Amino acid sequence: MNQTVGARQAQRLRTRRALLDSALSLLEEQSLGSLGLREVTRAAGVAPTAFYRHFTGIEELGVALVDEALENLEEGIAEIFDGAGIAARRIDRAVDLMAGLVRAYPAHLRFIVRERHGGVRRVREAVAGRLDGFARDMAENLASDPLGAGWSPEDLLMLARLYVDHMVMTASAYLAASLEGNAWADVTDTARRQLRLIHAGRLHWTGAGRADGP
């Protein structure tokens, strides 16, 4: 690659980054469905025509943001849920992961929380697809856990989806909480208690759509 081609590629990457960052910043205060192409390019400092060298439209930009936003969450899930499931010693790690991601990437997670049920179908489906992919990977790991012995694939997937839903719910709660006072600590405490409750239910689940007890 000669210097000219290398410089063009570097500029292309910078422009794409500027478009993504500008869109994410604008999305702090609005939904993707209300975001305009010219609004994004103006914030990024590029001509509207430059947008189409990177994305076919706002929907494709939104899908790119989904992939970017969930990349770190995917890595965290893989670390926490590999093999032994949610034992007591892992509950703190799971909650700490979400707290850390919200502190580090608040705009990305706010975008996911909002657009998970947002008005842009392609982006909504991208979020659902990525989260379901996390759950399916997690279900495979849960199957190797001794606690998963005798569980049907459907029940393992149901449990995995419950964990993923809880992580997104916890992220949403952290985003709504103030970093000052007791609000943040209250979210942490609630999230840990909820995971303990899920784990207790897991220990007593008998499958076949029923649990022990009345």
mmCIF file of the C-alpha atoms, coordinates in Angstrom:
data_MODEL
# 
_entry.id   MODEL 
# 
loop_
_atom_site.group_PDB 
_atom_site.id 
_atom_site.type_symbol 
_atom_site.label_atom_id 
_atom_site.label_alt_id 
_atom_site.label_comp_id 
_atom_site.label_asym_id 
_atom_site.label_entity_id 
_atom_site.label_seq_id 
_atom_site.pdbx_PDB_ins_code 
_atom_site.Cartn_x 
_atom_site.Cartn_y 
_atom_site.Cartn_z 
_atom_site.occupancy 
_atom_site.B_iso_or_equiv 
_atom_site.pdbx_formal_charge 
_atom_site.auth_seq_id 
_atom_site.auth_comp_id 
_atom_site.auth_asym_id 
_atom_site.auth_atom_id 
_atom_site.pdbx_PDB_model_num 
ATOM 1   C CA . MET A 1 1   ? 0.000   0.000   0.000  1.00 0.00 ? 1   MET A CA 1 
ATOM 2   C CA . ASN A 1 2   ? 1.553   3.313   -1.058 1.00 0.00 ? 2   ASN A CA 1 
ATOM 3   C CA . GLN A 1 3   ? 1.357   6.467   1.059  1.00 0.00 ? 3   GLN A CA 1 
ATOM 4   C CA . THR A 1 4   ? -1.480  7.987   -0.960 1.00 0.00 ? 4   THR A CA 1 
ATOM 5   C CA . VAL A 1 5   ? -3.699  4.925   -0.606 1.00 0.00 ? 5   VAL A CA 1 
ATOM 6   C CA . GLY A 1 6   ? -2.792  4.671   3.079  1.00 0.00 ? 6   GLY A CA 1 
ATOM 7   C CA . ALA A 1 7   ? -3.677  8.311   3.684  1.00 0.00 ? 7   ALA A CA 1 
ATOM 8   C CA . ARG A 1 8   ? -7.020  7.903   1.929  1.00 0.00 ? 8   ARG A CA 1 
ATOM 9   C CA . GLN A 1 9   ? -7.855  4.837   3.979  1.00 0.00 ? 9   GLN A CA 1 
ATOM 10  C CA . ALA A 1 10  ? -6.935  6.644   7.195  1.00 0.00 ? 10  ALA A CA 1 
ATOM 11  C CA . GLN A 1 11  ? -9.134  9.584   6.223  1.00 0.00 ? 11  GLN A CA 1 
ATOM 12  C CA . ARG A 1 12  ? -11.985 7.223   5.379  1.00 0.00 ? 12  ARG A CA 1 
ATOM 13  C CA . LEU A 1 13  ? -11.733 5.615   8.810  1.00 0.00 ? 13  LEU A CA 1 
ATOM 14  C CA . ARG A 1 14  ? -11.661 9.037   10.496 1.00 0.00 ? 14  ARG A CA 1 
ATOM 15  C CA . THR A 1 15  ? -14.771 10.124  8.619  1.00 0.00 ? 15  THR A CA 1 
ATOM 16  C CA . ARG A 1 16  ? -16.634 6.954   9.543  1.00 0.00 ? 16  ARG A CA 1 
ATOM 17  C CA . ARG A 1 17  ? -15.612 7.410   13.179 1.00 0.00 ? 17  ARG A CA 1 
ATOM 18  C CA . ALA A 1 18  ? -16.766 11.022  13.126 1.00 0.00 ? 18  ALA A CA 1 
ATOM 19  C CA . LEU A 1 19  ? -20.165 10.006  11.739 1.00 0.00 ? 19  LEU A CA 1 
ATOM 20  C CA . LEU A 1 20  ? -20.639 7.309   14.374 1.00 0.00 ? 20  LEU A CA 1 
ATOM 21  C CA . ASP A 1 21  ? -19.519 9.552   17.223 1.00 0.00 ? 21  ASP A CA 1 
ATOM 22  C CA . SER A 1 22  ? -21.674 12.447  16.072 1.00 0.00 ? 22  SER A CA 1 
ATOM 23  C CA . ALA A 1 23  ? -24.736 10.232  15.720 1.00 0.00 ? 23  ALA A CA 1 
ATOM 24  C CA . LEU A 1 24  ? -24.177 8.737   19.160 1.00 0.00 ? 24  LEU A CA 1 
ATOM 25  C CA . SER A 1 25  ? -23.860 12.196  20.683 1.00 0.00 ? 25  SER A CA 1 
ATOM 26  C CA . LEU A 1 26  ? -27.066 13.384  19.019 1.00 0.00 ? 26  LEU A CA 1 
ATOM 27  C CA . LEU A 1 27  ? -28.854 10.249  20.172 1.00 0.00 ? 27  LEU A CA 1 
ATOM 28  C CA . GLU A 1 28  ? -28.302 11.236  23.790 1.00 0.00 ? 28  GLU A CA 1 
ATOM 29  C CA . GLU A 1 29  ? -31.349 13.477  23.430 1.00 0.00 ? 29  GLU A CA 1 
ATOM 30  C CA . GLN A 1 30  ? -33.448 11.819  20.720 1.00 0.00 ? 30  GLN A CA 1 
ATOM 31  C CA . SER A 1 31  ? -34.359 8.505   19.134 1.00 0.00 ? 31  SER A CA 1 
ATOM 32  C CA . LEU A 1 32  ? -32.841 7.110   15.972 1.00 0.00 ? 32  LEU A CA 1 
ATOM 33  C CA . GLY A 1 33  ? -36.151 7.454   14.155 1.00 0.00 ? 33  GLY A CA 1 
ATOM 34  C CA . SER A 1 34  ? -36.008 11.239  14.507 1.00 0.00 ? 34  SER A CA 1 
ATOM 35  C CA . LEU A 1 35  ? -32.348 11.562  13.522 1.00 0.00 ? 35  LEU A CA 1 
ATOM 36  C CA . GLY A 1 36  ? -31.646 13.232  10.175 1.00 0.00 ? 36  GLY A CA 1 
ATOM 37  C CA . LEU A 1 37  ? -28.772 12.518  7.822  1.00 0.00 ? 37  LEU A CA 1 
ATOM 38  C CA . ARG A 1 38  ? -27.906 16.184  7.420  1.00 0.00 ? 38  ARG A CA 1 
ATOM 39  C CA . GLU A 1 39  ? -28.006 16.610  11.169 1.00 0.00 ? 39  GLU A CA 1 
ATOM 40  C CA . VAL A 1 40  ? -25.389 13.884  11.540 1.00 0.00 ? 40  VAL A CA 1 
ATOM 41  C CA . THR A 1 41  ? -23.106 15.142  8.770  1.00 0.00 ? 41  THR A CA 1 
ATOM 42  C CA . ARG A 1 42  ? -23.288 18.703  10.065 1.00 0.00 ? 42  ARG A CA 1 
ATOM 43  C CA . ALA A 1 43  ? -22.263 17.546  13.531 1.00 0.00 ? 43  ALA A CA 1 
ATOM 44  C CA . ALA A 1 44  ? -19.469 15.426  12.031 1.00 0.00 ? 44  ALA A CA 1 
ATOM 45  C CA . GLY A 1 45  ? -18.223 18.309  9.885  1.00 0.00 ? 45  GLY A CA 1 
ATOM 46  C CA . VAL A 1 46  ? -18.524 16.458  6.579  1.00 0.00 ? 46  VAL A CA 1 
ATOM 47  C CA . ALA A 1 47  ? -20.596 16.931  3.442  1.00 0.00 ? 47  ALA A CA 1 
ATOM 48  C CA . PRO A 1 48  ? -23.858 14.947  3.174  1.00 0.00 ? 48  PRO A CA 1 
ATOM 49  C CA . THR A 1 49  ? -22.483 13.140  0.136  1.00 0.00 ? 49  THR A CA 1 
ATOM 50  C CA . ALA A 1 50  ? -19.656 11.760  2.288  1.00 0.00 ? 50  ALA A CA 1 
ATOM 51  C CA . PHE A 1 51  ? -22.195 9.917   4.400  1.00 0.00 ? 51  PHE A CA 1 
ATOM 52  C CA . TYR A 1 52  ? -23.090 7.574   1.555  1.00 0.00 ? 52  TYR A CA 1 
ATOM 53  C CA . ARG A 1 53  ? -19.495 6.428   1.189  1.00 0.00 ? 53  ARG A CA 1 
ATOM 54  C CA . HIS A 1 54  ? -19.938 4.713   4.544  1.00 0.00 ? 54  HIS A CA 1 
ATOM 55  C CA . PHE A 1 55  ? -23.631 3.978   5.078  1.00 0.00 ? 55  PHE A CA 1 
ATOM 56  C CA . THR A 1 56  ? -26.641 3.546   2.827  1.00 0.00 ? 56  THR A CA 1 
ATOM 57  C CA . GLY A 1 57  ? -28.775 5.468   5.298  1.00 0.00 ? 57  GLY A CA 1 
ATOM 58  C CA . ILE A 1 58  ? -29.510 6.179   8.952  1.00 0.00 ? 58  ILE A CA 1 
ATOM 59  C CA . GLU A 1 59  ? -30.718 2.612   9.492  1.00 0.00 ? 59  GLU A CA 1 
ATOM 60  C CA . GLU A 1 60  ? -27.372 1.139   8.461  1.00 0.00 ? 60  GLU A CA 1 
ATOM 61  C CA . LEU A 1 61  ? -25.553 3.617   10.676 1.00 0.00 ? 61  LEU A CA 1 
ATOM 62  C CA . GLY A 1 62  ? -27.813 2.487   13.516 1.00 0.00 ? 62  GLY A CA 1 
ATOM 63  C CA . VAL A 1 63  ? -26.934 -1.163  12.924 1.00 0.00 ? 63  VAL A CA 1 
ATOM 64  C CA . ALA A 1 64  ? -23.240 -0.250  13.040 1.00 0.00 ? 64  ALA A CA 1 
ATOM 65  C CA . LEU A 1 65  ? -23.833 1.429   16.382 1.00 0.00 ? 65  LEU A CA 1 
ATOM 66  C CA . VAL A 1 66  ? -25.578 -1.716  17.644 1.00 0.00 ? 66  VAL A CA 1 
ATOM 67  C CA . ASP A 1 67  ? -22.555 -3.847  16.757 1.00 0.00 ? 67  ASP A CA 1 
ATOM 68  C CA . GLU A 1 68  ? -20.188 -1.373  18.371 1.00 0.00 ? 68  GLU A CA 1 
ATOM 69  C CA . ALA A 1 69  ? -22.288 -0.918  21.498 1.00 0.00 ? 69  ALA A CA 1 
ATOM 70  C CA . LEU A 1 70  ? -22.707 -4.635  22.193 1.00 0.00 ? 70  LEU A CA 1 
ATOM 71  C CA . GLU A 1 71  ? -19.139 -5.713  21.486 1.00 0.00 ? 71  GLU A CA 1 
ATOM 72  C CA . ASN A 1 72  ? -17.931 -5.087  25.040 1.00 0.00 ? 72  ASN A CA 1 
ATOM 73  C CA . LEU A 1 73  ? -21.074 -6.605  26.522 1.00 0.00 ? 73  LEU A CA 1 
ATOM 74  C CA . GLU A 1 74  ? -20.493 -9.765  24.487 1.00 0.00 ? 74  GLU A CA 1 
ATOM 75  C CA . GLU A 1 75  ? -16.965 -10.094 25.836 1.00 0.00 ? 75  GLU A CA 1 
ATOM 76  C CA . GLY A 1 76  ? -18.172 -9.574  29.394 1.00 0.00 ? 76  GLY A CA 1 
ATOM 77  C CA . ILE A 1 77  ? -20.924 -12.160 29.074 1.00 0.00 ? 77  ILE A CA 1 
ATOM 78  C CA . ALA A 1 78  ? -18.455 -14.705 27.704 1.00 0.00 ? 78  ALA A CA 1 
ATOM 79  C CA . GLU A 1 79  ? -16.189 -14.106 30.695 1.00 0.00 ? 79  GLU A CA 1 
ATOM 80  C CA . ILE A 1 80  ? -18.872 -14.381 33.358 1.00 0.00 ? 80  ILE A CA 1 
ATOM 81  C CA . PHE A 1 81  ? -21.067 -17.169 32.047 1.00 0.00 ? 81  PHE A CA 1 
ATOM 82  C CA . ASP A 1 82  ? -18.493 -19.658 30.813 1.00 0.00 ? 82  ASP A CA 1 
ATOM 83  C CA . GLY A 1 83  ? -19.256 -23.073 32.229 1.00 0.00 ? 83  GLY A CA 1 
ATOM 84  C CA . ALA A 1 84  ? -20.202 -22.632 35.875 1.00 0.00 ? 84  ALA A CA 1 
ATOM 85  C CA . GLY A 1 85  ? -23.200 -20.364 35.371 1.00 0.00 ? 85  GLY A CA 1 
ATOM 86  C CA . ILE A 1 86  ? -24.350 -17.820 37.912 1.00 0.00 ? 86  ILE A CA 1 
ATOM 87  C CA . ALA A 1 87  ? -23.022 -19.090 41.206 1.00 0.00 ? 87  ALA A CA 1 
ATOM 88  C CA . ALA A 1 88  ? -22.927 -16.781 44.234 1.00 0.00 ? 88  ALA A CA 1 
ATOM 89  C CA . ARG A 1 89  ? -19.315 -15.859 43.581 1.00 0.00 ? 89  ARG A CA 1 
ATOM 90  C CA . ARG A 1 90  ? -20.180 -14.670 40.078 1.00 0.00 ? 90  ARG A CA 1 
ATOM 91  C CA . ILE A 1 91  ? -23.102 -12.458 40.950 1.00 0.00 ? 91  ILE A CA 1 
ATOM 92  C CA . ASP A 1 92  ? -20.895 -9.577  42.056 1.00 0.00 ? 92  ASP A CA 1 
ATOM 93  C CA . ARG A 1 93  ? -18.849 -9.901  38.877 1.00 0.00 ? 93  ARG A CA 1 
ATOM 94  C CA . ALA A 1 94  ? -21.954 -9.800  36.708 1.00 0.00 ? 94  ALA A CA 1 
ATOM 95  C CA . VAL A 1 95  ? -23.295 -6.668  38.383 1.00 0.00 ? 95  VAL A CA 1 
ATOM 96  C CA . ASP A 1 96  ? -19.868 -5.034  38.447 1.00 0.00 ? 96  ASP A CA 1 
ATOM 97  C CA . LEU A 1 97  ? -19.578 -5.678  34.704 1.00 0.00 ? 97  LEU A CA 1 
ATOM 98  C CA . MET A 1 98  ? -22.768 -3.739  33.980 1.00 0.00 ? 98  MET A CA 1 
ATOM 99  C CA . ALA A 1 99  ? -21.824 -0.922  36.332 1.00 0.00 ? 99  ALA A CA 1 
ATOM 100 C CA . GLY A 1 100 ? -18.417 -0.632  34.681 1.00 0.00 ? 100 GLY A CA 1 
ATOM 101 C CA . LEU A 1 101 ? -19.846 -0.667  31.163 1.00 0.00 ? 101 LEU A CA 1 
ATOM 102 C CA . VAL A 1 102 ? -22.405 2.010   32.029 1.00 0.00 ? 102 VAL A CA 1 
ATOM 103 C CA . ARG A 1 103 ? -19.662 4.204   33.487 1.00 0.00 ? 103 ARG A CA 1 
ATOM 104 C CA . ALA A 1 104 ? -17.394 3.658   30.471 1.00 0.00 ? 104 ALA A CA 1 
ATOM 105 C CA . TYR A 1 105 ? -19.959 3.657   27.643 1.00 0.00 ? 105 TYR A CA 1 
ATOM 106 C CA . PRO A 1 106 ? -23.125 5.429   28.830 1.00 0.00 ? 106 PRO A CA 1 
ATOM 107 C CA . ALA A 1 107 ? -24.102 6.712   25.380 1.00 0.00 ? 107 ALA A CA 1 
ATOM 108 C CA . HIS A 1 108 ? -23.739 3.295   23.760 1.00 0.00 ? 108 HIS A CA 1 
ATOM 109 C CA . LEU A 1 109 ? -25.821 1.533   26.385 1.00 0.00 ? 109 LEU A CA 1 
ATOM 110 C CA . ARG A 1 110 ? -28.449 4.279   26.418 1.00 0.00 ? 110 ARG A CA 1 
ATOM 111 C CA . PHE A 1 111 ? -28.754 3.771   22.664 1.00 0.00 ? 111 PHE A CA 1 
ATOM 112 C CA . ILE A 1 112 ? -29.270 0.013   23.097 1.00 0.00 ? 112 ILE A CA 1 
ATOM 113 C CA . VAL A 1 113 ? -31.802 0.418   25.895 1.00 0.00 ? 113 VAL A CA 1 
ATOM 114 C CA . ARG A 1 114 ? -33.808 2.953   23.880 1.00 0.00 ? 114 ARG A CA 1 
ATOM 115 C CA . GLU A 1 115 ? -33.627 1.295   20.476 1.00 0.00 ? 115 GLU A CA 1 
ATOM 116 C CA . ARG A 1 116 ? -34.257 -2.239  21.732 1.00 0.00 ? 116 ARG A CA 1 
ATOM 117 C CA . HIS A 1 117 ? -37.934 -1.381  21.505 1.00 0.00 ? 117 HIS A CA 1 
ATOM 118 C CA . GLY A 1 118 ? -37.570 1.648   19.249 1.00 0.00 ? 118 GLY A CA 1 
ATOM 119 C CA . GLY A 1 119 ? -39.319 2.603   16.063 1.00 0.00 ? 119 GLY A CA 1 
ATOM 120 C CA . VAL A 1 120 ? -36.625 1.644   13.536 1.00 0.00 ? 120 VAL A CA 1 
ATOM 121 C CA . ARG A 1 121 ? -37.365 -1.954  12.684 1.00 0.00 ? 121 ARG A CA 1 
ATOM 122 C CA . ARG A 1 122 ? -34.000 -2.913  11.204 1.00 0.00 ? 122 ARG A CA 1 
ATOM 123 C CA . VAL A 1 123 ? -32.139 -1.590  14.234 1.00 0.00 ? 123 VAL A CA 1 
ATOM 124 C CA . ARG A 1 124 ? -34.646 -3.131  16.648 1.00 0.00 ? 124 ARG A CA 1 
ATOM 125 C CA . GLU A 1 125 ? -34.121 -6.489  14.937 1.00 0.00 ? 125 GLU A CA 1 
ATOM 126 C CA . ALA A 1 126 ? -30.331 -6.037  15.056 1.00 0.00 ? 126 ALA A CA 1 
ATOM 127 C CA . VAL A 1 127 ? -30.443 -5.493  18.813 1.00 0.00 ? 127 VAL A CA 1 
ATOM 128 C CA . ALA A 1 128 ? -32.745 -8.488  19.278 1.00 0.00 ? 128 ALA A CA 1 
ATOM 129 C CA . GLY A 1 129 ? -30.542 -10.660 17.084 1.00 0.00 ? 129 GLY A CA 1 
ATOM 130 C CA . ARG A 1 130 ? -27.340 -9.789  18.915 1.00 0.00 ? 130 ARG A CA 1 
ATOM 131 C CA . LEU A 1 131 ? -28.893 -10.278 22.352 1.00 0.00 ? 131 LEU A CA 1 
ATOM 132 C CA . ASP A 1 132 ? -30.407 -13.587 21.283 1.00 0.00 ? 132 ASP A CA 1 
ATOM 133 C CA . GLY A 1 133 ? -27.006 -14.638 19.990 1.00 0.00 ? 133 GLY A CA 1 
ATOM 134 C CA . PHE A 1 134 ? -25.534 -13.871 23.413 1.00 0.00 ? 134 PHE A CA 1 
ATOM 135 C CA . ALA A 1 135 ? -28.265 -15.959 25.034 1.00 0.00 ? 135 ALA A CA 1 
ATOM 136 C CA . ARG A 1 136 ? -27.707 -18.911 22.711 1.00 0.00 ? 136 ARG A CA 1 
ATOM 137 C CA . ASP A 1 137 ? -23.964 -18.889 23.379 1.00 0.00 ? 137 ASP A CA 1 
ATOM 138 C CA . MET A 1 138 ? -24.651 -18.651 27.084 1.00 0.00 ? 138 MET A CA 1 
ATOM 139 C CA . ALA A 1 139 ? -27.128 -21.556 26.931 1.00 0.00 ? 139 ALA A CA 1 
ATOM 140 C CA . GLU A 1 140 ? -24.415 -23.753 25.430 1.00 0.00 ? 140 GLU A CA 1 
ATOM 141 C CA . ASN A 1 141 ? -22.116 -22.889 28.326 1.00 0.00 ? 141 ASN A CA 1 
ATOM 142 C CA . LEU A 1 142 ? -24.860 -23.447 30.877 1.00 0.00 ? 142 LEU A CA 1 
ATOM 143 C CA . ALA A 1 143 ? -25.405 -26.928 29.430 1.00 0.00 ? 143 ALA A CA 1 
ATOM 144 C CA . SER A 1 144 ? -21.903 -27.906 30.548 1.00 0.00 ? 144 SER A CA 1 
ATOM 145 C CA . ASP A 1 145 ? -22.593 -26.765 34.117 1.00 0.00 ? 145 ASP A CA 1 
ATOM 146 C CA . PRO A 1 146 ? -23.517 -29.624 36.501 1.00 0.00 ? 146 PRO A CA 1 
ATOM 147 C CA . LEU A 1 147 ? -26.581 -27.576 37.482 1.00 0.00 ? 147 LEU A CA 1 
ATOM 148 C CA . GLY A 1 148 ? -27.730 -27.900 33.890 1.00 0.00 ? 148 GLY A CA 1 
ATOM 149 C CA . ALA A 1 149 ? -27.857 -31.688 34.000 1.00 0.00 ? 149 ALA A CA 1 
ATOM 150 C CA . GLY A 1 150 ? -31.248 -32.892 32.858 1.00 0.00 ? 150 GLY A CA 1 
ATOM 151 C CA . TRP A 1 151 ? -32.309 -29.483 31.585 1.00 0.00 ? 151 TRP A CA 1 
ATOM 152 C CA . SER A 1 152 ? -33.853 -29.350 28.140 1.00 0.00 ? 152 SER A CA 1 
ATOM 153 C CA . PRO A 1 153 ? -32.252 -27.072 25.520 1.00 0.00 ? 153 PRO A CA 1 
ATOM 154 C CA . GLU A 1 154 ? -35.415 -24.959 25.604 1.00 0.00 ? 154 GLU A CA 1 
ATOM 155 C CA . ASP A 1 155 ? -35.182 -24.420 29.358 1.00 0.00 ? 155 ASP A CA 1 
ATOM 156 C CA . LEU A 1 156 ? -31.472 -23.600 29.187 1.00 0.00 ? 156 LEU A CA 1 
ATOM 157 C CA . LEU A 1 157 ? -32.188 -21.021 26.510 1.00 0.00 ? 157 LEU A CA 1 
ATOM 158 C CA . MET A 1 158 ? -35.006 -19.587 28.614 1.00 0.00 ? 158 MET A CA 1 
ATOM 159 C CA . LEU A 1 159 ? -32.616 -19.223 31.566 1.00 0.00 ? 159 LEU A CA 1 
ATOM 160 C CA . ALA A 1 160 ? -29.928 -17.650 29.395 1.00 0.00 ? 160 ALA A CA 1 
ATOM 161 C CA . ARG A 1 161 ? -32.413 -15.140 27.998 1.00 0.00 ? 161 ARG A CA 1 
ATOM 162 C CA . LEU A 1 162 ? -33.457 -14.286 31.522 1.00 0.00 ? 162 LEU A CA 1 
ATOM 163 C CA . TYR A 1 163 ? -29.847 -13.493 32.407 1.00 0.00 ? 163 TYR A CA 1 
ATOM 164 C CA . VAL A 1 164 ? -29.389 -11.349 29.307 1.00 0.00 ? 164 VAL A CA 1 
ATOM 165 C CA . ASP A 1 165 ? -32.640 -9.499  29.952 1.00 0.00 ? 165 ASP A CA 1 
ATOM 166 C CA . HIS A 1 166 ? -31.510 -8.856  33.514 1.00 0.00 ? 166 HIS A CA 1 
ATOM 167 C CA . MET A 1 167 ? -28.223 -7.368  32.323 1.00 0.00 ? 167 MET A CA 1 
ATOM 168 C CA . VAL A 1 168 ? -30.000 -4.966  29.984 1.00 0.00 ? 168 VAL A CA 1 
ATOM 169 C CA . MET A 1 169 ? -32.517 -4.080  32.694 1.00 0.00 ? 169 MET A CA 1 
ATOM 170 C CA . THR A 1 170 ? -29.674 -3.408  35.124 1.00 0.00 ? 170 THR A CA 1 
ATOM 171 C CA . ALA A 1 171 ? -27.927 -1.187  32.595 1.00 0.00 ? 171 ALA A CA 1 
ATOM 172 C CA . SER A 1 172 ? -31.145 0.778   32.170 1.00 0.00 ? 172 SER A CA 1 
ATOM 173 C CA . ALA A 1 173 ? -31.479 1.187   35.934 1.00 0.00 ? 173 ALA A CA 1 
ATOM 174 C CA . TYR A 1 174 ? -27.895 2.423   36.252 1.00 0.00 ? 174 TYR A CA 1 
ATOM 175 C CA . LEU A 1 175 ? -28.438 4.926   33.432 1.00 0.00 ? 175 LEU A CA 1 
ATOM 176 C CA . ALA A 1 176 ? -31.450 6.329   35.270 1.00 0.00 ? 176 ALA A CA 1 
ATOM 177 C CA . ALA A 1 177 ? -29.663 6.504   38.621 1.00 0.00 ? 177 ALA A CA 1 
ATOM 178 C CA . SER A 1 178 ? -27.634 9.399   39.907 1.00 0.00 ? 178 SER A CA 1 
ATOM 179 C CA . LEU A 1 179 ? -23.968 8.753   40.579 1.00 0.00 ? 179 LEU A CA 1 
ATOM 180 C CA . GLU A 1 180 ? -24.360 10.689  43.820 1.00 0.00 ? 180 GLU A CA 1 
ATOM 181 C CA . GLY A 1 181 ? -26.240 9.661   46.929 1.00 0.00 ? 181 GLY A CA 1 
ATOM 182 C CA . ASN A 1 182 ? -27.657 6.184   47.379 1.00 0.00 ? 182 ASN A CA 1 
ATOM 183 C CA . ALA A 1 183 ? -29.303 5.683   43.975 1.00 0.00 ? 183 ALA A CA 1 
ATOM 184 C CA . TRP A 1 184 ? -26.331 3.936   42.353 1.00 0.00 ? 184 TRP A CA 1 
ATOM 185 C CA . ALA A 1 185 ? -25.777 1.712   45.381 1.00 0.00 ? 185 ALA A CA 1 
ATOM 186 C CA . ASP A 1 186 ? -29.483 0.873   45.456 1.00 0.00 ? 186 ASP A CA 1 
ATOM 187 C CA . VAL A 1 187 ? -29.347 -0.318  41.834 1.00 0.00 ? 187 VAL A CA 1 
ATOM 188 C CA . THR A 1 188 ? -26.335 -2.476  42.653 1.00 0.00 ? 188 THR A CA 1 
ATOM 189 C CA . ASP A 1 189 ? -28.042 -4.019  45.669 1.00 0.00 ? 189 ASP A CA 1 
ATOM 190 C CA . THR A 1 190 ? -31.275 -4.687  43.772 1.00 0.00 ? 190 THR A CA 1 
ATOM 191 C CA . ALA A 1 191 ? -29.452 -6.256  40.827 1.00 0.00 ? 191 ALA A CA 1 
ATOM 192 C CA . ARG A 1 192 ? -27.539 -8.608  43.112 1.00 0.00 ? 192 ARG A CA 1 
ATOM 193 C CA . ARG A 1 193 ? -30.689 -9.626  44.973 1.00 0.00 ? 193 ARG A CA 1 
ATOM 194 C CA . GLN A 1 194 ? -32.482 -10.301 41.696 1.00 0.00 ? 194 GLN A CA 1 
ATOM 195 C CA . LEU A 1 195 ? -29.660 -12.531 40.484 1.00 0.00 ? 195 LEU A CA 1 
ATOM 196 C CA . ARG A 1 196 ? -29.704 -14.430 43.763 1.00 0.00 ? 196 ARG A CA 1 
ATOM 197 C CA . LEU A 1 197 ? -33.434 -14.963 43.307 1.00 0.00 ? 197 LEU A CA 1 
ATOM 198 C CA . ILE A 1 198 ? -32.921 -16.218 39.745 1.00 0.00 ? 198 ILE A CA 1 
ATOM 199 C CA . HIS A 1 199 ? -30.199 -18.568 40.966 1.00 0.00 ? 199 HIS A CA 1 
ATOM 200 C CA . ALA A 1 200 ? -32.426 -19.890 43.771 1.00 0.00 ? 200 ALA A CA 1 
ATOM 201 C CA . GLY A 1 201 ? -35.138 -20.585 41.217 1.00 0.00 ? 201 GLY A CA 1 
ATOM 202 C CA . ARG A 1 202 ? -32.626 -22.359 39.028 1.00 0.00 ? 202 ARG A CA 1 
ATOM 203 C CA . LEU A 1 203 ? -31.688 -24.697 41.861 1.00 0.00 ? 203 LEU A CA 1 
ATOM 204 C CA . HIS A 1 204 ? -35.315 -25.797 42.272 1.00 0.00 ? 204 HIS A CA 1 
ATOM 205 C CA . TRP A 1 205 ? -36.419 -25.855 38.643 1.00 0.00 ? 205 TRP A CA 1 
ATOM 206 C CA . THR A 1 206 ? -37.797 -29.236 37.593 1.00 0.00 ? 206 THR A CA 1 
ATOM 207 C CA . GLY A 1 207 ? -38.509 -28.466 33.955 1.00 0.00 ? 207 GLY A CA 1 
ATOM 208 C CA . ALA A 1 208 ? -41.583 -29.460 32.009 1.00 0.00 ? 208 ALA A CA 1 
ATOM 209 C CA . GLY A 1 209 ? -42.998 -25.998 32.638 1.00 0.00 ? 209 GLY A CA 1 
ATOM 210 C CA . ARG A 1 210 ? -43.286 -26.360 36.406 1.00 0.00 ? 210 ARG A CA 1 
ATOM 211 C CA . ALA A 1 211 ? -41.277 -25.860 39.566 1.00 0.00 ? 211 ALA A CA 1 
ATOM 212 C CA . ASP A 1 212 ? -41.409 -27.599 42.938 1.00 0.00 ? 212 ASP A CA 1 
ATOM 213 C CA . GLY A 1 213 ? -43.939 -26.249 45.385 1.00 0.00 ? 213 GLY A CA 1 
ATOM 214 C CA . PRO A 1 214 ? -47.599 -25.332 45.344 1.00 0.00 ? 214 PRO A CA 1 
# 
